[in-house]
Amino acid sequence: MNNDQVYIIIFDSDADLGAKVAEYLRSANCTVDAFQDANVARKSFERNPADFCIIALDKVAVSEAIELSKIVKARHPEVALIFTSNHHDVNFLAKAYSLGADDFLRKPFANEELLMRIKAIRRRMKAVNNSQLQTFAIGRYSLDAVKQTLSIDGKLVKLTTKECDLLVYLSENMNNLVLRENILKSVWKNDSYYNARSMDVYITKLRALIKEDPCVGIVNVHGKGYKLLVIEEANRAVIIRP
């Protein structure tokens, strides 16, 4: 990589494939540890949290992979999570993103594509960190784009990278319609069908996170896109939620 060296943990029950991916990423100046055992991967992560976790969601060890993913996001939500899988089912893809995935690759994949996606996520993370506007007021909520937190009335929630990126983009266009294709190109860097499904999953998650303020909501503009709607307290009205 032509930027700061990153530390990556790989979990794949296919030891040969994990080793080949690790070898390629090391050649790209990444620090990588690859594991075939989910428990060993978890212990390594707890000792030394990674910048990225690449986790294979395959039939052989899918329950272990899901549990590892939950632990990663629960303890360090800022860690970027990339899933790989030989599953091609759209519902399975939606499930993966609901676990907090920042990206998803179907097997077999080219190592070059994986590296490009890692770089893209790094660019998004750096863009947020370097943003002059680091905090957004969303009704009673406060969004900290650097710390990736959303707070209201003293209660704080850690956001995943994708949740934060999406909410930042909506906040930058508050009360204005943002087209689906523009969201996909800005946050996902690709407007494919699968990324569109992923976006819908994340919109649902964000709606759940901002439901405590009745003056804030994400409105679906049918066939066009979404609008982060914030009603001023003086004109207080309850937003009808989907």
C-alpha positions as CSV (number, residue, x, y, z in Angstrom):
1,M,0.0,0.0,0.0
2,N,1.1,3.6,-0.6
3,N,-0.3,4.7,2.7
4,D,0.1,3.7,6.4
5,Q,0.7,0.0,6.9
6,V,-2.4,-1.7,8.2
7,Y,-2.8,-4.8,10.3
8,I,-5.2,-7.4,9.0
9,I,-6.5,-10.6,10.6
10,I,-7.9,-13.3,8.3
11,F,-10.1,-16.2,9.4
12,D,-10.8,-18.9,6.9
13,S,-11.4,-22.5,7.5
14,D,-9.7,-23.2,4.2
15,A,-6.1,-22.8,5.5
16,D,-4.5,-22.9,2.0
17,L,-6.7,-20.1,0.7
18,G,-6.2,-18.0,3.9
19,A,-2.4,-18.4,3.6
20,K,-2.4,-17.4,-0.1
21,V,-4.5,-14.3,0.6
22,A,-2.2,-13.4,3.5
23,E,0.9,-13.9,1.4
24,Y,-0.5,-11.5,-1.3
25,L,-1.4,-8.8,1.2
26,R,2.0,-9.0,2.8
27,S,3.5,-8.4,-0.6
28,A,1.4,-5.2,-0.6
29,N,3.0,-4.0,2.6
30,C,0.2,-5.1,5.0
31,T,0.9,-6.9,8.3
32,V,-1.3,-10.0,8.2
33,D,-2.1,-12.9,10.5
34,A,-4.2,-15.8,9.1
35,F,-6.1,-18.3,11.2
36,Q,-8.0,-21.5,10.5
37,D,-9.4,-21.7,14.0
38,A,-11.9,-19.0,15.1
39,N,-11.0,-19.2,18.8
40,V,-7.3,-18.6,18.0
41,A,-8.3,-15.7,15.8
42,R,-10.4,-14.3,18.6
43,K,-7.6,-14.5,21.1
44,S,-5.2,-12.9,18.7
45,F,-7.7,-10.0,18.1
46,E,-8.2,-9.5,21.8
47,R,-4.5,-9.2,22.4
48,N,-3.9,-7.0,19.4
49,P,-7.0,-5.5,17.6
50,A,-6.6,-5.3,13.8
51,D,-7.5,-2.5,11.4
52,F,-9.3,-5.0,9.2
53,C,-10.8,-8.4,9.8
54,I,-11.4,-10.6,6.7
55,I,-13.7,-13.4,7.7
56,A,-14.9,-16.3,5.6
57,L,-18.6,-17.1,6.0
58,D,-18.6,-20.6,4.6
59,K,-20.7,-23.7,5.5
60,V,-17.8,-25.4,7.2
61,A,-17.5,-22.9,10.0
62,V,-20.3,-20.3,9.5
63,S,-21.5,-20.3,13.2
64,E,-17.9,-19.7,14.4
65,A,-17.4,-17.0,11.8
66,I,-20.6,-15.2,12.8
67,E,-19.7,-15.3,16.5
68,L,-16.2,-14.0,15.7
69,S,-17.7,-11.1,13.7
70,K,-20.0,-10.2,16.6
71,I,-17.1,-10.1,19.0
72,V,-15.1,-7.9,16.7
73,K,-17.8,-5.3,16.2
74,A,-18.9,-5.4,19.9
75,R,-15.5,-4.7,21.2
76,H,-14.0,-2.5,18.4
77,P,-16.8,-1.1,16.1
78,E,-14.2,1.0,14.3
79,V,-12.5,-2.2,12.9
80,A,-13.3,-2.6,9.2
81,L,-15.0,-6.0,8.5
82,I,-14.9,-7.7,5.1
83,F,-16.7,-11.0,4.6
84,T,-15.8,-13.5,1.9
85,S,-18.1,-16.4,1.1
86,N,-19.1,-19.1,-1.5
87,H,-22.7,-18.3,-0.8
88,H,-24.4,-16.4,-3.6
89,D,-27.9,-16.0,-2.0
90,V,-29.1,-12.4,-1.7
91,N,-30.7,-13.0,1.7
92,F,-27.4,-14.4,3.0
93,L,-25.7,-11.2,1.7
94,A,-28.2,-9.1,3.6
95,K,-27.5,-11.1,6.8
96,A,-23.7,-10.5,6.3
97,Y,-24.2,-6.8,6.1
98,S,-26.5,-6.8,9.2
99,L,-23.6,-8.2,11.1
100,G,-21.7,-4.9,10.4
101,A,-19.8,-5.8,7.2
102,D,-18.1,-2.9,5.4
103,D,-17.7,-5.0,2.3
104,F,-18.5,-8.5,0.9
105,L,-16.6,-10.6,-1.7
106,R,-17.9,-13.8,-3.3
107,K,-15.5,-16.6,-3.7
108,P,-13.5,-17.2,-5.9
109,F,-12.2,-13.6,-5.9
110,A,-9.0,-12.0,-7.2
111,N,-6.6,-10.9,-4.5
112,E,-6.1,-7.7,-6.5
113,E,-9.8,-6.9,-6.0
114,L,-9.6,-7.5,-2.3
115,L,-6.7,-5.1,-2.0
116,M,-8.6,-2.5,-4.0
117,R,-11.5,-2.8,-1.6
118,I,-9.3,-2.5,1.4
119,K,-7.7,0.7,-0.1
120,A,-11.2,2.1,-0.8
121,I,-12.3,1.5,2.8
122,R,-9.1,3.1,4.0
123,R,-9.8,6.2,1.8
124,R,-13.3,6.5,3.2
125,M,-12.1,6.2,6.8
126,K,-9.3,8.8,6.2
127,A,-11.8,11.2,4.5
128,V,-14.0,11.1,7.6
129,N,-11.0,11.6,9.9
130,N,-9.8,14.5,7.9
131,S,-13.1,16.1,7.5
132,Q,-13.3,19.7,8.7
133,L,-16.8,19.1,9.9
134,Q,-16.4,16.4,12.5
135,T,-19.6,16.7,14.5
136,F,-23.2,16.9,13.2
137,A,-26.3,18.0,15.1
138,I,-29.2,15.8,14.0
139,G,-32.1,17.0,16.1
140,R,-31.3,15.9,19.6
141,Y,-28.6,13.6,18.3
142,S,-24.9,14.3,18.0
143,L,-22.9,12.4,15.4
144,D,-19.1,12.4,15.9
145,A,-17.7,11.3,12.5
146,V,-14.1,10.8,13.9
147,K,-15.0,8.7,16.9
148,Q,-17.9,7.1,15.0
149,T,-20.4,7.7,17.8
150,L,-24.0,8.7,17.9
151,S,-25.3,10.2,21.2
152,I,-28.6,11.5,22.6
153,D,-29.4,12.6,26.2
154,G,-26.1,11.2,27.5
155,K,-26.5,7.8,25.8
156,L,-23.8,6.9,23.3
157,V,-23.7,4.3,20.6
158,K,-20.7,3.2,18.6
159,L,-21.3,3.0,14.9
160,T,-19.7,0.7,12.3
161,T,-17.6,2.4,9.6
162,K,-20.4,1.9,7.0
163,E,-23.1,3.2,9.4
164,C,-21.0,6.3,10.1
165,D,-20.2,6.9,6.5
166,L,-23.8,6.7,5.4
167,L,-25.1,8.9,8.2
168,V,-22.4,11.5,7.5
169,Y,-23.4,11.5,3.9
170,L,-27.1,12.0,4.8
171,S,-26.2,14.6,7.4
172,E,-24.2,16.6,4.9
173,N,-27.4,16.7,2.8
174,M,-29.8,17.1,5.7
175,N,-33.5,17.8,4.6
176,N,-32.5,17.3,1.0
177,L,-33.2,14.4,-1.3
178,V,-30.2,12.3,-2.0
179,L,-30.5,9.9,-5.0
180,R,-29.9,6.2,-4.4
181,E,-27.2,6.1,-7.1
182,N,-25.3,9.0,-5.5
183,I,-25.3,7.4,-2.1
184,L,-24.1,4.1,-3.6
185,K,-21.3,5.8,-5.6
186,S,-20.2,8.0,-2.6
187,V,-20.4,5.5,0.2
188,W,-20.1,2.1,-1.5
189,K,-18.1,3.3,-4.5
190,N,-20.3,1.0,-6.7
191,D,-24.0,1.1,-7.6
192,S,-24.4,-2.7,-8.2
193,Y,-27.6,-4.5,-7.3
194,Y,-26.0,-6.2,-4.3
195,N,-24.7,-2.9,-2.9
196,A,-28.2,-1.4,-3.3
197,R,-29.6,-4.2,-1.1
198,S,-26.8,-3.6,1.4
199,M,-27.7,0.1,1.4
200,D,-31.3,-0.7,2.2
201,V,-30.2,-2.9,5.2
202,Y,-28.1,0.0,6.5
203,I,-30.9,2.5,6.1
204,T,-33.1,0.2,8.3
205,K,-30.3,0.0,10.9
206,L,-29.9,3.8,11.0
207,R,-33.7,4.3,11.3
208,A,-33.6,2.1,14.4
209,L,-30.6,4.1,15.8
210,I,-32.4,7.5,15.5
211,K,-35.9,6.5,16.6
212,E,-35.7,8.1,20.0
213,D,-36.1,11.6,18.6
214,P,-39.6,11.9,16.9
215,C,-38.4,15.0,15.0
216,V,-35.7,13.0,13.1
217,G,-36.3,10.3,10.5
218,I,-35.0,8.9,7.2
219,V,-37.7,9.3,4.6
220,N,-37.9,7.1,1.5
221,V,-38.7,9.1,-1.6
222,H,-40.2,6.3,-3.8
223,G,-38.1,5.5,-6.8
224,K,-35.6,8.2,-6.1
225,G,-33.7,8.0,-2.9
226,Y,-33.7,9.1,0.8
227,K,-33.9,12.2,2.8
228,L,-32.7,12.7,6.4
229,L,-35.5,14.8,7.7
230,V,-35.0,17.0,10.8
231,I,-38.0,19.1,12.0
232,E,-37.2,22.1,14.0
233,E,-38.4,22.0,17.6
234,A,-40.6,25.0,17.1
235,N,-42.5,23.2,14.4
236,R,-42.4,19.9,16.2
237,A,-44.2,17.1,14.5
238,V,-43.9,13.3,14.7
239,I,-42.3,11.8,11.6
240,I,-44.2,8.7,10.4
241,R,-41.7,5.9,10.3
242,P,-41.8,3.0,8.0
